Structure formats: structure tokens, C-alpha cells
Amino acid sequence: MLGRSVVRTVGAMKGAAPIRRNLAMTPGTPIVGLDFLPKEPAPVALERSEYPEWVAGLAKPMPSIAELRRTPNEEASHSDIMRYLKLTRRIRIKQHNIDANA
């Protein structure tokens, strides 16, 4: 996972410029944005081995709605089911808004 980049679009605008962020930081690098305490120095990145196991899972992408639809109900975890419901609700709301404006 070291050196992996993530590309995302700024805002919800289509055609917006992608932003590239490098997820791996060199140990000892100050973490930008976390230096908000007035008399405290900015925290620095640690070695990968110094972080708990769950931190590595934060960079893993969440399953798409297409992947969730292919997953049998018996094999889906609770979080997968909740994500599926969230995404289908979002699609239904967007479609309702489009129909209301037509």
C-alpha cells in the first residue's frame, strides 16, 4: 500500500480537476492540518508498524453498488447491507429530484 495514490474529484462537479494525494508519508513528516493547537507542535507521521491494524483498512476503497448487488444476502456483512441501503436511497432521492424538476 505504500506509495499508492488516490484520485478524487473536487466537489460534486463533473469535469472538475482531479486531485492526487499520496497516502504514504515519510516517517517524521509533520501532518498538515493537525497543527491547530496553539502551543503544541504538529504531530508527525510514524512508521507503519507503529499504527494499529485498523488504520491500514481506512485507505481501502468501499464496495460500489454494483459489487454490493452481486453479493448474496447470506454473505453480506452488516456494514455491506447498510451501505447498499444508503446508496439505493441516494439513487432514489436523486431520481425523485430529477422527476420533480422535469
DSSP file with accessible surface (Angstrom, degrees, kcal/mol):
  #  RESIDUE AA STRUCTURE BP1 BP2  ACC     N-H-->O    O-->H-N    N-H-->O    O-->H-N    TCO  KAPPA ALPHA  PHI   PSI    X-CA   Y-CA   Z-CA
    1    1 A M    >         0   0  106      0, 0.0     3,-1.6     0, 0.0    22,-0.1   0.000 360.0 360.0 360.0 -13.1    0.0    0.0    0.0
    2    2 A L  T 3   +     0   0  129      1,-0.3     3,-0.1    21,-0.1    20,-0.0  -0.397 360.0  12.9 -64.8 135.6    3.0    2.3    0.3
    3    3 A G  T 3  S+     0   0   48      1,-0.3    -1,-0.3    -2,-0.1     2,-0.2   0.494  87.8 147.4  80.1   3.2    3.1    4.9   -2.5
    4    4 A R    <   -     0   0   90     -3,-1.6    19,-1.8    18,-0.1    20,-0.4  -0.499  35.2-147.9 -74.4 137.5   -0.4    4.3   -3.6
    5    5 A S  E     -A   22   0A  57     -2,-0.2     2,-0.4    17,-0.2    17,-0.2  -0.783   4.6-150.7-106.5 152.0   -2.2    7.4   -4.9
    6    6 A V  E     -A   21   0A  38     15,-2.0    15,-1.9    -2,-0.3     2,-0.5  -0.973   5.7-160.0-119.9 134.0   -5.8    8.3   -4.8
    7    7 A V  E     +A   20   0A  71     -2,-0.4     2,-0.3    13,-0.2    13,-0.2  -0.958  20.1 163.5-113.1 127.5   -7.5   10.4   -7.4
    8    8 A R  E     -A   19   0A 115     11,-1.5    11,-2.6    -2,-0.5     2,-0.4  -0.967  36.0-112.7-138.3 159.9  -10.7   12.1   -6.5
    9    9 A T  E     -A   18   0A  70     -2,-0.3     2,-0.4     9,-0.2     8,-0.1  -0.737  32.6-114.7 -93.9 140.1  -12.7   15.0   -7.9
   10   10 A V  S >  S-     0   0   70      7,-1.0     3,-0.6    -2,-0.4     6,-0.1  -0.563  78.9 -22.3 -74.0 127.6  -13.1   18.2   -6.0
   11   11 A G  T 3  S-     0   0   60     -2,-0.4    -2,-0.1     1,-0.2     5,-0.1  -0.144  98.6 -64.8  67.4-166.4  -16.7   18.8   -5.0
   12   12 A A  T 3  S+     0   0  104      2,-0.1     2,-0.3     0, 0.0    -1,-0.2   0.271  92.3 123.1-102.3  10.5  -19.6   17.2   -6.8
   13   13 A M    X   -     0   0  134     -3,-0.6     3,-1.1     1,-0.1     2,-0.2  -0.574  60.8-129.0 -79.9 131.9  -19.0   18.9  -10.1
   14   14 A K  T 3  S+     0   0  210     -2,-0.3     3,-0.1     1,-0.2    -2,-0.1  -0.552  93.0  25.3 -75.4 143.1  -18.5   16.7  -13.1
   15   15 A G  T 3  S+     0   0   86      1,-0.3    -1,-0.2    -2,-0.2     2,-0.0   0.524  87.2 145.8  82.6   3.7  -15.4   17.6  -15.1
   16   16 A A    <   -     0   0   22     -3,-1.1    -1,-0.3     1,-0.1    -5,-0.0  -0.363  60.8 -88.4 -71.3 157.3  -13.7   19.2  -12.2
   17   17 A A        -     0   0   73     -3,-0.1    -7,-1.0    -8,-0.1    -1,-0.1  -0.421  44.0-120.5 -68.6 133.8   -9.9   18.8  -11.9
   18   18 A P  E     -A    9   0A  87      0, 0.0     2,-0.5     0, 0.0    -9,-0.2  -0.452  19.1-141.8 -73.7 150.3   -8.8   15.6  -10.2
   19   19 A I  E     -A    8   0A  61    -11,-2.6   -11,-1.5    -2,-0.1     2,-0.5  -0.945   8.0-149.6-111.3 131.6   -6.6   15.9   -7.0
   20   20 A R  E     -A    7   0A 179     -2,-0.5     2,-0.4   -13,-0.2   -13,-0.2  -0.894  16.8-178.3-102.8 127.3   -3.8   13.4   -6.5
   21   21 A R  E     -A    6   0A 119    -15,-1.9   -15,-2.0    -2,-0.5     2,-0.6  -0.989  22.6-138.0-123.9 135.3   -2.9   12.6   -2.9
   22   22 A N  E     -A    5   0A  98     -2,-0.4   -17,-0.2   -17,-0.2   -18,-0.1  -0.804   9.9-160.9 -90.3 122.2   -0.2   10.3   -1.8
   23   23 A L        +     0   0   54    -19,-1.8     2,-0.4    -2,-0.6    -1,-0.1   0.741  69.7  77.3 -76.7 -23.3   -1.4    8.2    1.0
   24   24 A A        -     0   0   19    -20,-0.4     2,-0.4   -23,-0.1    -2,-0.1  -0.743  63.1-168.7 -92.4 133.7    2.0    7.2    2.2
   25   25 A M        -     0   0   88     -2,-0.4     3,-0.1    21,-0.2     6,-0.0  -0.936  28.5-109.4-118.4 146.8    4.0    9.7    4.2
   26   26 A T    >   -     0   0  105     -2,-0.4     3,-2.0     1,-0.1    19,-0.3  -0.525  46.8-100.5 -69.8 132.3    7.7    9.5    5.2
   27   27 A P  T 3  S+     0   0   58      0, 0.0    19,-0.2     0, 0.0    -1,-0.1  -0.294 110.3  31.2 -55.9 136.2    8.1    8.9    8.9
   28   28 A G  T 3  S+     0   0   49     17,-2.9    18,-0.1     1,-0.3    -2,-0.1   0.304  84.8 133.3  96.4  -7.8    8.9   12.1   10.7
   29   29 A T    <   -     0   0   50     -3,-2.0    16,-2.5    16,-0.1    -1,-0.3  -0.593  62.6-116.1 -76.0 129.3    6.9   14.3    8.3
   30   30 A P  B     -B   44   0B  75      0, 0.0     2,-0.7     0, 0.0    14,-0.3  -0.432  28.4-121.0 -64.0 138.8    4.6   16.9   10.1
   31   31 A I    >   -     0   0   43     12,-3.1     3,-1.4    -2,-0.1     2,-0.1  -0.741  26.3-131.5 -88.0 116.0    1.0   16.2    9.3
   32   32 A V  T 3  S+     0   0  138     -2,-0.7    -1,-0.0     1,-0.2    -3,-0.0  -0.382  87.0  25.7 -68.4 138.1   -0.6   19.2    7.7
   33   33 A G  T 3  S+     0   0   51     -2,-0.1    -1,-0.2     2,-0.0     3,-0.1   0.245 102.0  82.7  95.3 -13.9   -3.9   20.4    9.2
   34   34 A L    <   +     0   0   83     -3,-1.4     3,-0.4     1,-0.2     2,-0.2   0.247  63.4  91.1-104.9  14.1   -3.3   18.9   12.6
   35   35 A D        +     0   0   99      1,-0.2    -1,-0.2     7,-0.2     7,-0.1  -0.231  48.4 118.1 -99.8  46.0   -1.2   21.8   13.9
   36   36 A F        +     0   0  148     -2,-0.2    -1,-0.2    -3,-0.1    -2,-0.1   0.628  42.9  96.1 -90.3 -13.8   -4.3   23.7   15.3
   37   37 A L  S >  S-     0   0   91     -3,-0.4     3,-0.9     1,-0.1    -3,-0.0  -0.648  72.8-138.9 -79.3 131.1   -3.2   23.7   19.0
   38   38 A P  T 3  S+     0   0  130      0, 0.0    -1,-0.1     0, 0.0    -3,-0.0   0.860  94.9  27.8 -63.6 -38.0   -1.5   27.0   19.7
   39   39 A K  T 3  S+     0   0  196      2,-0.1    -3,-0.0    -3,-0.0    -2,-0.0   0.258 105.9  86.4-110.6  13.9    1.3   25.8   22.0
   40   40 A E  S <  S-     0   0  122     -3,-0.9    -3,-0.1    -5,-0.0     2,-0.1  -0.909  75.2-122.4-114.3 139.9    1.8   22.2   20.6
   41   41 A P        -     0   0  110      0, 0.0    -4,-0.1     0, 0.0    -5,-0.1  -0.376  43.0 -87.7 -72.7 159.8    3.9   21.2   17.6
   42   42 A A        -     0   0   27     -7,-0.1    -7,-0.2     1,-0.1   -10,-0.1  -0.409  48.8-107.9 -64.8 139.8    2.2   19.5   14.7
   43   43 A P        -     0   0   58      0, 0.0   -12,-3.1     0, 0.0     2,-0.3  -0.366  34.9-135.6 -66.4 152.7    2.1   15.7   15.1
   44   44 A V  B     -B   30   0B  70    -14,-0.3     2,-0.1    -3,-0.1   -15,-0.1  -0.801  19.5 -99.5-112.4 153.7    4.5   13.7   12.8
   45   45 A A        -     0   0    7    -16,-2.5   -17,-2.9    -2,-0.3     2,-0.2  -0.423  39.5-149.8 -68.6 143.6    3.9   10.6   10.8
   46   46 A L        -     0   0   70    -19,-0.2   -21,-0.2     1,-0.1     2,-0.1  -0.528  29.7 -77.2-105.4 174.8    5.1    7.4   12.4
   47   47 A E    >   -     0   0  101     -2,-0.2     3,-1.5     1,-0.1     4,-0.4  -0.410  44.8-114.9 -65.5 150.3    6.4    4.1   10.9
   48   48 A R  G >  S+     0   0  109      1,-0.3     3,-1.3     2,-0.2    -1,-0.1   0.864 115.5  59.5 -56.6 -36.3    3.6    1.9    9.5
   49   49 A S  G 3  S+     0   0  110      1,-0.3    -1,-0.3     4,-0.0     4,-0.1   0.706  96.3  62.3 -69.7 -16.7    4.4   -0.7   12.2
   50   50 A E  G <  S+     0   0  119     -3,-1.5    -1,-0.3     2,-0.1    -2,-0.2   0.578  90.2  82.1 -85.6  -9.7    3.6    1.8   15.0
   51   51 A Y  S <  S-     0   0   83     -3,-1.3     5,-0.1    -4,-0.4     0, 0.0  -0.651  89.3-101.5 -92.6 153.0    0.0    2.2   13.9
   52   52 A P    >>  -     0   0   68      0, 0.0     3,-1.1     0, 0.0     4,-0.5  -0.254  35.7-106.4 -66.5 162.9   -2.8   -0.2   14.9
   53   53 A E  H >> S+     0   0  178      1,-0.2     3,-1.0     2,-0.2     4,-0.6   0.847 114.6  62.3 -58.8 -38.8   -4.1   -2.8   12.3
   54   54 A W  H 3> S+     0   0  172      1,-0.2     4,-0.5     2,-0.2     3,-0.4   0.737  88.8  70.7 -66.7 -20.0   -7.4   -1.0   11.7
   55   55 A V  H X4 S+     0   0   41     -3,-1.1     3,-1.3     1,-0.2     4,-0.4   0.895  92.3  57.4 -65.1 -35.4   -5.6    2.1   10.3
   56   56 A A  H X< S+     0   0   42     -3,-1.0     3,-0.9    -4,-0.5     4,-0.3   0.836  99.6  60.2 -64.8 -28.9   -4.5    0.2    7.2
   57   57 A G  H >< S+     0   0   43     -4,-0.6     3,-0.8    -3,-0.4    -1,-0.3   0.671  87.1  75.0 -73.7 -15.1   -8.1   -0.5    6.4
   58   58 A L  T << S+     0   0  124     -3,-1.3    -1,-0.2    -4,-0.5    -2,-0.2   0.807  94.1  50.8 -67.3 -28.8   -9.0    3.2    6.2
   59   59 A A  T <  S+     0   0   29     -3,-0.9    -1,-0.2    -4,-0.4    -2,-0.2   0.579  85.6 105.0 -85.5  -9.0   -7.3    3.5    2.8
   60   60 A K  S <  S-     0   0  150     -3,-0.8     2,-0.0    -4,-0.3    -3,-0.0  -0.548  78.5-116.4 -74.1 130.2   -9.2    0.5    1.4
   61   61 A P        -     0   0   97      0, 0.0    -1,-0.1     0, 0.0    -2,-0.1  -0.342  27.0-115.3 -67.6 148.1  -12.0    1.7   -1.0
   62   62 A M        -     0   0  125      1,-0.1     2,-0.0    -2,-0.0     0, 0.0  -0.475  40.5 -91.1 -78.9 153.0  -15.6    0.9   -0.1
   63   63 A P        -     0   0   34      0, 0.0    -1,-0.1     0, 0.0     2,-0.1  -0.361  41.0-124.0 -67.5 143.9  -17.5   -1.5   -2.3
   64   64 A S     >  -     0   0   51      1,-0.1     4,-2.2    -3,-0.1     5,-0.2  -0.312  26.0-104.8 -78.9 170.8  -19.6    0.0   -5.1
   65   65 A I  H  > S+     0   0   34      1,-0.2     4,-2.3     2,-0.2     5,-0.2   0.867 121.7  56.3 -67.2 -31.6  -23.3   -0.5   -5.5
   66   66 A A  H  > S+     0   0   46      2,-0.2     4,-1.3     1,-0.2    -1,-0.2   0.923 108.7  46.3 -65.2 -42.0  -22.6   -2.9   -8.4
   67   67 A E  H  > S+     0   0   87      1,-0.2     4,-0.9     2,-0.2    -2,-0.2   0.900 112.2  51.4 -65.8 -38.9  -20.4   -5.0   -6.2
   68   68 A L  H  < S+     0   0   14     -4,-2.2     3,-0.4     1,-0.2    -2,-0.2   0.864 106.4  53.9 -68.0 -34.7  -23.0   -5.0   -3.4
   69   69 A R  H  < S+     0   0  147     -4,-2.3    -1,-0.2     1,-0.2    -2,-0.2   0.832 107.8  51.0 -67.9 -31.0  -25.7   -6.1   -5.8
   70   70 A R  H  < S+     0   0  180     -4,-1.3    -1,-0.2    -5,-0.2    -2,-0.2   0.693  90.3  95.3 -78.3 -18.2  -23.7   -9.1   -6.8
   71   71 A T  S  < S-     0   0   44     -4,-0.9     5,-0.1    -3,-0.4     2,-0.0  -0.591  80.8-122.7 -77.2 125.5  -23.1  -10.1   -3.2
   72   72 A P    >>  -     0   0   53      0, 0.0     3,-1.0     0, 0.0     4,-1.0  -0.361  20.2-119.8 -63.9 147.4  -25.6  -12.8   -2.0
   73   73 A N  T 34 S+     0   0  133      1,-0.3     3,-0.4     2,-0.2     8,-0.1   0.845 112.0  58.0 -58.1 -35.0  -27.5  -11.7    1.1
   74   74 A E  T 34 S+     0   0  168      1,-0.2    -1,-0.3     0, 0.0    -3,-0.0   0.787 110.7  42.5 -67.5 -27.9  -26.1  -14.6    3.1
   75   75 A E  T <4 S+     0   0  147     -3,-1.0    -1,-0.2     2,-0.1    -2,-0.2   0.576  91.5 104.0 -94.4 -11.0  -22.5  -13.5    2.5
   76   76 A A     <  -     0   0   23     -4,-1.0     2,-0.1    -3,-0.4    -8,-0.0  -0.499  64.9-135.8 -77.4 138.7  -23.1   -9.7    3.1
   77   77 A S     >  -     0   0   50     -2,-0.2     4,-2.3     1,-0.1     5,-0.2  -0.378  28.7-102.7 -82.3 170.4  -21.9   -8.2    6.3
   78   78 A H  H  > S+     0   0  142      1,-0.2     4,-2.5     2,-0.2     5,-0.2   0.913 123.8  50.7 -60.9 -42.4  -24.0   -5.8    8.3
   79   79 A S  H  > S+     0   0   79      1,-0.2     4,-2.3     2,-0.2    -1,-0.2   0.868 108.7  52.4 -66.3 -34.3  -21.9   -2.8    7.0
   80   80 A D  H  > S+     0   0   43      2,-0.2     4,-2.5     1,-0.2    -1,-0.2   0.915 110.4  47.7 -65.5 -42.0  -22.3   -4.0    3.4
   81   81 A I  H  X S+     0   0   70     -4,-2.3     4,-2.5     2,-0.2    -2,-0.2   0.928 112.5  48.8 -64.3 -43.7  -26.1   -4.2    3.8
   82   82 A M  H  X S+     0   0   88     -4,-2.5     4,-2.2     1,-0.2    -2,-0.2   0.904 111.9  49.0 -64.8 -38.8  -26.2   -0.7    5.4
   83   83 A R  H  X S+     0   0   52     -4,-2.3     4,-2.7     2,-0.2     5,-0.2   0.918 109.9  51.8 -66.3 -41.0  -24.0    0.7    2.6
   84   84 A Y  H  X S+     0   0   84     -4,-2.5     4,-2.6     1,-0.2     5,-0.2   0.938 111.0  47.5 -60.1 -46.1  -26.3   -0.9    0.0
   85   85 A L  H  X S+     0   0   70     -4,-2.5     4,-2.4     1,-0.2    -1,-0.2   0.908 112.0  50.7 -62.7 -40.3  -29.4    0.7    1.6
   86   86 A K  H  X S+     0   0  101     -4,-2.2     4,-2.2     1,-0.2    -2,-0.2   0.933 112.7  45.2 -62.7 -46.2  -27.6    4.1    1.8
   87   87 A L  H  X S+     0   0   20     -4,-2.7     4,-2.2     2,-0.2    -2,-0.2   0.890 113.2  49.0 -68.8 -39.1  -26.6    4.0   -1.9
   88   88 A T  H  X S+     0   0   22     -4,-2.6     4,-2.5    -5,-0.2    -1,-0.2   0.898 111.3  50.7 -68.4 -37.3  -30.0    2.8   -3.1
   89   89 A R  H  X S+     0   0  115     -4,-2.4     4,-2.6    -5,-0.2    -2,-0.2   0.916 109.6  51.0 -61.4 -42.7  -31.7    5.5   -1.0
   90   90 A R  H  X S+     0   0  110     -4,-2.2     4,-2.4     1,-0.2    -2,-0.2   0.914 110.9  47.8 -62.3 -42.3  -29.4    8.1   -2.5
   91   91 A I  H  X S+     0   0   83     -4,-2.2     4,-2.5     2,-0.2    -1,-0.2   0.920 111.6  50.5 -63.8 -43.8  -30.2    6.9   -6.1
   92   92 A R  H  X S+     0   0  161     -4,-2.5     4,-2.4     1,-0.2    -2,-0.2   0.909 111.0  48.7 -62.0 -41.5  -33.9    7.0   -5.3
   93   93 A I  H  X S+     0   0  101     -4,-2.6     4,-2.4     2,-0.2    -2,-0.2   0.934 111.6  49.1 -64.9 -44.0  -33.7   10.6   -4.0
   94   94 A K  H  X S+     0   0  127     -4,-2.4     4,-2.2     1,-0.2    -2,-0.2   0.915 112.2  48.2 -62.8 -41.8  -31.7   11.8   -7.0
   95   95 A Q  H  X S+     0   0   96     -4,-2.5     4,-2.6     1,-0.2    -1,-0.2   0.909 110.4  51.7 -65.0 -40.1  -34.2   10.2   -9.4
   96   96 A H  H  X S+     0   0  127     -4,-2.4     4,-2.2     1,-0.2    -2,-0.2   0.903 110.0  49.5 -62.4 -41.5  -37.1   11.7   -7.4
   97   97 A N  H  X S+     0   0   85     -4,-2.4     4,-1.4     2,-0.2    -1,-0.2   0.890 111.0  49.5 -65.6 -37.8  -35.5   15.2   -7.7
   98   98 A I  H  X S+     0   0  103     -4,-2.2     4,-0.8     1,-0.2     3,-0.2   0.934 112.2  47.8 -66.2 -44.1  -34.9   14.8  -11.4
   99   99 A D  H  < S+     0   0  100     -4,-2.6     3,-0.5     1,-0.2    -2,-0.2   0.863 109.5  53.6 -65.0 -35.0  -38.6   13.7  -11.9
  100  100 A A  H  < S+     0   0   69     -4,-2.2    -1,-0.2     1,-0.2    -2,-0.2   0.826 111.0  46.0 -70.3 -30.5  -39.8   16.6   -9.9
  101  101 A N  H  <        0   0  143     -4,-1.4    -1,-0.2    -3,-0.2    -2,-0.2   0.541 360.0 360.0 -88.8  -8.1  -37.9   19.2  -12.0
  102  102 A A     <        0   0  117     -4,-0.8    -3,-0.1    -3,-0.5    -4,-0.0  -0.199 360.0 360.0 -81.3 360.0  -38.9   17.7  -15.3
